[in-house]
Amino acid sequence: MKFFVDSADTEEIRELADTGLVDGVTTNPSLVAKTGRDFLLVIREICRLVDGPVSAEVAATDFDAMVSEGRKLADLAKNVAVKVPLTMPGLKACRTLTQAGIKVNVTLCFSAAQALLAAKAGATFVSPFVGRMDDVGADGMALIADIVKIYDNYASLKTEVLVASVRHPMHVVEAARLGADIATVPPNILRGLAKHPLTDKGLAAFLADWEKTGQSILGR
């Protein structure tokens, strides 16, 4: 499974990218607004920090404007993936941009039927929002299972399942178990994947025993 960071904080993205665990980045207008910085400058900077896809979302909702904005975003860097909403104009824009050789992330997916349409439109990625599904009493991971199964039924469908709205580490683990291609996670969730109380307990015990020996690996 690939890990994308869901953030527009360039310092945090830089720190996580240095771990080698980051395969890409997703942003949205809300995340960029939190930075208080110019949208286009933020996207350019993020694209320099990671080699993988960087999702940048259009602000328009009609077809012509989405395509125009999408082309402008794609011109910022070779690794930009243009993010469009899962609406009929968005699907049409997805097809047009995809045919122009631009990566497209179709976002705000909440049903398997929508995901099937995104794949038919040629989306590079589809982003089902599992956390928001759970919020309204639906089963977000059941949606991931359905999308993965449908895509696996048809070799012609090349769209990758990008699990979004991840709220906790088990969302990531379950998505991986189901065969999703990517999880896009907030920085705190990515760091949380490495944490376990038994790891901390074991490390503390090892360090205490090592200290008793009075030795130093670098001391010789």
C-alpha positions as CSV (number, residue, x, y, z in Angstrom):
1,M,0.0,0.0,0.0
2,K,1.1,3.5,-0.8
3,F,0.9,6.3,1.8
4,F,0.0,9.9,0.8
5,V,0.1,12.7,3.4
6,D,-3.1,14.7,3.6
7,S,-1.7,18.1,4.4
8,A,-0.6,21.5,3.0
9,D,1.9,22.2,5.8
10,T,5.1,22.1,3.8
11,E,7.4,21.8,6.9
12,E,5.4,18.8,8.1
13,I,5.5,17.3,4.6
14,R,9.2,17.8,4.4
15,E,9.8,16.1,7.7
16,L,7.7,13.1,6.8
17,A,9.1,12.8,3.3
18,D,12.6,12.5,4.8
19,T,11.5,9.2,6.4
20,G,11.0,7.6,3.0
21,L,7.4,6.6,3.9
22,V,5.6,9.1,1.8
23,D,4.5,8.2,-1.7
24,G,2.5,11.4,-2.5
25,V,0.5,14.2,-1.0
26,T,-3.2,15.2,-1.1
27,T,-4.4,18.7,-0.5
28,N,-7.8,20.5,-0.6
29,P,-8.9,24.1,-0.4
30,S,-9.5,23.8,3.4
31,L,-6.0,22.5,4.1
32,V,-4.4,25.2,2.0
33,A,-6.6,27.9,3.6
34,K,-5.2,26.9,7.1
35,T,-1.7,27.8,5.9
36,G,-2.7,31.4,5.1
37,R,-0.4,31.2,2.0
38,D,-0.9,31.6,-1.7
39,F,-2.5,28.4,-3.1
40,L,-0.3,28.1,-6.2
41,L,2.9,28.7,-4.3
42,V,2.0,26.0,-1.8
43,I,1.4,23.5,-4.5
44,R,4.7,24.3,-6.2
45,E,6.6,23.9,-3.0
46,I,5.0,20.6,-2.1
47,C,5.7,19.2,-5.6
48,R,9.4,19.9,-5.0
49,L,9.3,18.1,-1.7
50,V,8.0,14.8,-3.0
51,D,8.4,12.8,-6.2
52,G,5.0,11.2,-6.2
53,P,1.6,12.7,-7.1
54,V,0.4,15.9,-5.4
55,S,-3.4,16.3,-5.6
56,A,-4.4,19.9,-6.1
57,E,-8.2,20.6,-6.2
58,V,-10.0,22.9,-8.6
59,A,-12.3,25.5,-7.2
60,A,-14.7,25.6,-10.1
61,T,-17.9,23.5,-10.4
62,D,-18.7,23.8,-14.1
63,F,-17.0,21.8,-16.9
64,D,-15.2,24.5,-18.8
65,A,-13.8,26.3,-15.7
66,M,-12.7,23.0,-14.2
67,V,-10.8,22.1,-17.3
68,S,-9.2,25.5,-17.4
69,E,-8.2,25.4,-13.8
70,G,-7.1,21.8,-14.1
71,R,-4.7,22.7,-17.0
72,K,-3.3,25.6,-15.0
73,L,-2.7,23.4,-12.0
74,A,-1.1,20.7,-14.1
75,D,1.3,23.2,-15.5
76,L,2.7,23.9,-12.0
77,A,4.7,20.7,-11.9
78,K,4.9,17.3,-13.6
79,N,3.6,15.4,-10.5
80,V,0.4,17.4,-10.0
81,A,-2.8,15.3,-10.0
82,V,-5.8,17.5,-10.6
83,K,-8.6,16.9,-8.1
84,V,-12.2,17.2,-9.4
85,P,-15.5,16.5,-7.6
86,L,-17.5,13.4,-8.4
87,T,-20.3,15.2,-10.2
88,M,-21.3,14.9,-13.9
89,P,-19.4,18.0,-14.9
90,G,-16.5,16.7,-12.8
91,L,-16.5,13.3,-14.6
92,K,-16.6,15.0,-17.9
93,A,-13.6,17.2,-16.9
94,C,-11.9,14.1,-15.7
95,R,-12.2,12.5,-19.1
96,T,-10.9,15.6,-20.9
97,L,-8.0,16.1,-18.6
98,T,-7.1,12.4,-18.6
99,Q,-7.1,12.4,-22.4
100,A,-4.6,15.3,-22.3
101,G,-2.2,13.2,-20.2
102,I,-3.0,14.8,-16.9
103,K,-3.4,12.7,-13.7
104,V,-6.9,13.2,-12.1
105,N,-8.1,12.4,-8.6
106,V,-11.9,12.2,-8.5
107,T,-12.8,13.2,-4.9
108,L,-15.9,13.1,-2.7
109,C,-16.8,9.6,-3.6
110,F,-19.5,8.0,-1.4
111,S,-20.8,5.1,-3.3
112,A,-19.6,2.1,-5.4
113,A,-21.7,3.4,-8.3
114,Q,-19.8,6.7,-8.2
115,A,-16.5,4.9,-8.1
116,L,-17.4,2.9,-11.2
117,L,-18.3,6.1,-13.1
118,A,-14.9,7.6,-12.0
119,A,-13.1,4.6,-13.4
120,K,-15.1,4.7,-16.6
121,A,-14.1,8.4,-17.0
122,G,-10.4,7.5,-16.8
123,A,-9.6,8.7,-13.3
124,T,-6.1,8.0,-12.1
125,F,-7.4,7.9,-8.5
126,V,-10.8,7.8,-6.9
127,S,-11.1,9.1,-3.3
128,P,-13.9,7.4,-1.2
129,F,-14.3,9.2,2.2
130,V,-14.5,6.5,4.8
131,G,-14.5,8.7,7.9
132,R,-17.4,10.8,6.6
133,M,-19.3,7.7,5.8
134,D,-18.8,6.4,9.3
135,D,-20.0,9.8,10.7
136,V,-23.4,9.3,9.2
137,G,-23.8,5.8,10.3
138,A,-22.7,4.1,7.1
139,D,-19.9,1.6,6.8
140,G,-16.9,3.3,5.1
141,M,-14.8,0.2,4.9
142,A,-17.6,-1.8,3.3
143,L,-17.5,0.8,0.6
144,I,-13.8,0.2,0.1
145,A,-14.4,-3.5,-0.2
146,D,-17.1,-3.0,-2.8
147,I,-15.0,-0.7,-4.9
148,V,-11.9,-2.9,-4.8
149,K,-14.1,-6.0,-5.8
150,I,-15.7,-4.1,-8.7
151,Y,-12.4,-2.8,-10.0
152,D,-10.8,-6.3,-9.7
153,N,-13.6,-7.7,-11.9
154,Y,-12.5,-5.6,-14.9
155,A,-8.9,-5.6,-16.1
156,S,-9.7,-2.5,-18.2
157,L,-10.3,-0.4,-15.1
158,K,-6.9,1.1,-14.0
159,T,-8.1,3.6,-11.4
160,E,-6.4,3.3,-8.0
161,V,-8.5,3.3,-4.8
162,L,-7.2,6.1,-2.6
163,V,-8.8,5.8,0.8
164,A,-9.5,9.3,2.2
165,S,-11.0,10.8,5.3
166,V,-8.9,8.4,7.4
167,R,-9.6,9.0,11.1
168,H,-7.4,6.4,12.9
169,P,-4.7,3.8,12.2
170,M,-7.2,0.9,11.9
171,H,-8.8,2.6,8.9
172,V,-5.4,2.2,7.3
173,V,-4.9,-1.4,8.3
174,E,-8.4,-2.5,7.2
175,A,-8.0,-0.7,3.9
176,A,-4.7,-2.5,3.3
177,R,-6.4,-5.8,4.2
178,L,-9.1,-5.1,1.6
179,G,-6.5,-4.4,-1.1
180,A,-6.9,-0.6,-1.5
181,D,-4.0,0.9,-3.4
182,I,-3.4,4.0,-1.3
183,A,-4.3,5.6,2.0
184,T,-4.0,9.3,2.4
185,V,-3.6,10.2,6.0
186,P,-3.1,13.3,8.2
187,P,0.5,13.5,9.6
188,N,-0.6,12.5,13.1
189,I,-2.2,9.3,11.8
190,L,1.0,8.4,9.8
191,R,3.1,8.8,12.9
192,G,0.5,6.9,14.9
193,L,1.0,3.8,12.7
194,A,4.5,3.4,14.2
195,K,3.3,3.6,17.9
196,H,2.5,0.7,20.2
197,P,2.7,0.6,24.0
198,L,4.5,-2.7,23.9
199,T,7.2,-1.3,21.6
200,D,7.7,1.6,24.1
201,K,7.8,-0.8,27.0
202,G,10.2,-3.2,25.3
203,L,12.6,-0.4,24.3
204,A,12.6,1.0,27.8
205,A,13.6,-2.4,29.1
206,F,16.3,-2.9,26.6
207,L,17.8,0.5,27.3
208,A,17.8,-0.1,31.0
209,D,19.6,-3.4,30.6
210,W,22.1,-1.8,28.2
211,E,22.8,1.0,30.6
212,K,23.7,-1.6,33.3
213,T,26.5,-2.9,31.2
214,G,28.3,0.4,31.1
215,Q,29.2,-0.1,27.5
216,S,29.1,2.2,24.5
217,I,28.9,1.0,20.9
218,L,30.6,4.2,19.7
219,G,33.0,4.4,22.6
220,R,35.6,2.0,21.1
